[in-house]
Amino acid sequence: MTTDLRATRRVVARTAQSAFSIASPGEQLTIDVPAGPMLVRRTDARMSRPVERPQRDITARGLRRRAAILDLDGTLVDSNEAHALAWLVALHDFGYEVALDLVRPLVGLPPDRILHHAIGATRDPSEAERIVERRSQIFSTWYLPRLLPFVGTRALLQRMKRDGLRLIVATSAPAEEAMALVRASAVSDLLDDVVVGSEAERWPDTDVVASALARAGCSANSAVLLGDTPYDVAAGVRVGVDTVALRCGGWRDSALRGAAAVYHDACDLLRNFSTSPFFVTTSPATSPAPQLTLMQ
């Protein structure tokens, strides 16, 4: 066992007990996570008791939702486990033995932050880049062709479109991988735009979310971000966008604090749509034909 791996165990153990830092060095941004498991198996998530959500008087608050900003991984597409396994295999190929339970909560962070938390410093400066390239190759070859959208995803987005919401995907995944994930989501025909950030930029990436708002042509309080991780919640908080979190990505409610609402999955959100933060109080406006635009 290398020193780096021993240091990694200490970092991740401390994360599960106190707070999980997702900011770049020099920035103050942490996600509080109580002691105990942060992730749940999909079967547990489906069986868990729904969060008690108070009725939202949206009309009184004067909110007029005009856009939904959509995360891809773990939200529209069932891909979080595949990402974790791709990282696990890539690290193994380079001689790093890391447990899946250590890698799984890191899915959603940019590659450099995943490596930092998983193995610490690499043996030489070029090794990190080669590990990232290997992970991408494994994910694209082994897992990406077999990914499926979550049940209810298309019906949920159709409801959003009927309410006149513009649907903007925002992701920090590499452009080629992001477009493949869009195809796997089986909702590309419903999307108005896709905003893709550089893989080197950190997540939560306010530039990506802000770009999505710009493409939607609305202010932060007129949009809702749909995600599945604490990193998505933090991204919404940073730009002032309400975030709706889904448990289907594997995170417990306690790790999703700060979200405007939490639902089991797309089906649960669809059933409760009229009381959700996405509910539109105005008549749907006529929108132009959907078009897919790639931004970097």
Secondary structure as UniProt FT lines:
FT   HELIX           3..17
FT   STRAND          19..21
FT   TURN            25..26
FT   STRAND          30..32
FT   HELIX           42..47
FT   HELIX           58..61
FT   STRAND          67..70
FT   TURN            74..76
FT   HELIX           80..93
FT   TURN            94..95
FT   HELIX           100..103
FT   HELIX           104..106
FT   TURN            107..108
FT   HELIX           111..119
FT   HELIX           125..138
FT   HELIX           139..143
FT   HELIX           144..146
FT   TURN            151..152
FT   HELIX           153..162
FT   TURN            163..164
FT   STRAND          166..171
FT   HELIX           175..185
FT   HELIX           188..190
FT   STRAND          193..196
FT   TURN            199..200
FT   HELIX           206..216
FT   HELIX           220..222
FT   STRAND          223..227
FT   HELIX           230..239
FT   STRAND          242..246
FT   HELIX           247..249
FT   HELIX           253..256
FT   TURN            257..258
FT   STRAND          261..263
FT   HELIX           266..271
FT   HELIX           273..275
FT   TURN            277..278
FT   STRAND          294..295
//
